[in-house]
Amino acid sequence: MKLRKIDSHEETIEFLVFNYDGQGSALVIENNDGIVVSKSVNELKDIFLGEFGKEKEYELI
């Protein structure tokens, strides 16, 4: 699954694996840089649902 930041078409997040650690985290590649990083369940909530009280920042591409 790949998302991009709504206000910046260069900023992307590609999800490789969800819940790989049993804690709800995901492995992602940001901005097509080839580096795999881990996102916590709280970071994922912010990405998919928007931060508390704010509009969501990413859209599916």
Backbone torsions as a table, in degrees:
resi	resn	phi	psi	omega
1	MET	NA	136.9	-179.2
2	LYS	-129.0	133.5	178.5
3	LEU	-122.6	155.1	172.4
4	ARG	-130.2	153.4	178.4
5	LYS	-68.1	132.4	-174.5
6	ILE	-59.6	-40.6	-176.6
7	ASP	-92.8	3.5	179.8
8	SER	-149.5	109.8	-176.7
9	HIS	-73.7	-9.9	177.9
10	GLU	-84.0	-26.5	-177.1
11	GLU	-87.4	115.7	-178.8
12	THR	-129.9	160.3	173.1
13	ILE	-135.5	123.7	176.8
14	GLU	-111.3	122.3	-178.1
15	PHE	-89.4	127.1	-179.2
16	LEU	-99.7	-47.0	-176.0
17	VAL	-144.0	133.6	174.3
18	PHE	-104.2	145.9	174.6
19	ASN	54.7	37.8	-177.8
20	TYR	-67.2	-22.5	-177.3
21	ASP	-107.3	3.1	-177.9
22	GLY	77.1	2.4	-179.3
23	GLN	-111.5	5.0	179.1
24	GLY	92.4	2.7	-180.0
25	SER	-74.4	166.9	178.9
26	ALA	-136.5	151.7	171.8
27	LEU	-98.6	130.9	-175.1
28	VAL	-136.5	160.8	169.2
29	ILE	-117.3	123.7	-179.7
30	GLU	-100.3	136.4	172.6
31	ASN	56.3	32.6	176.9
32	ASN	52.8	30.3	-177.4
33	ASP	-86.7	-5.3	177.4
34	GLY	81.1	-0.3	179.9
35	ILE	-98.1	124.7	179.7
36	VAL	-87.7	128.1	178.1
37	VAL	-128.8	161.8	179.3
38	SER	-99.9	138.4	173.9
39	LYS	-116.7	133.2	179.5
40	SER	-74.0	166.3	179.1
41	VAL	-60.1	-36.0	178.1
42	ASN	-68.1	-38.3	176.2
43	GLU	-65.0	-38.4	178.5
44	LEU	-64.7	-41.0	177.2
45	LYS	-58.7	-43.6	179.3
46	ASP	-63.8	-39.5	-179.2
47	ILE	-66.9	-48.3	-174.9
48	PHE	-81.4	-33.6	-174.2
49	LEU	-111.3	-8.7	-174.6
50	GLY	86.5	151.9	177.6
51	GLU	-67.5	156.7	-178.2
52	PHE	-52.4	121.8	176.9
53	GLY	81.4	6.2	-179.3
54	LYS	-124.4	161.2	174.2
55	GLU	-71.8	154.3	177.7
56	LYS	-68.4	150.6	-173.9
57	GLU	-103.8	-13.6	-174.5
58	TYR	-120.9	151.7	175.5
59	GLU	-131.3	151.6	179.8
60	LEU	-72.3	136.4	175.1
61	ILE	-122.5	NA	NA
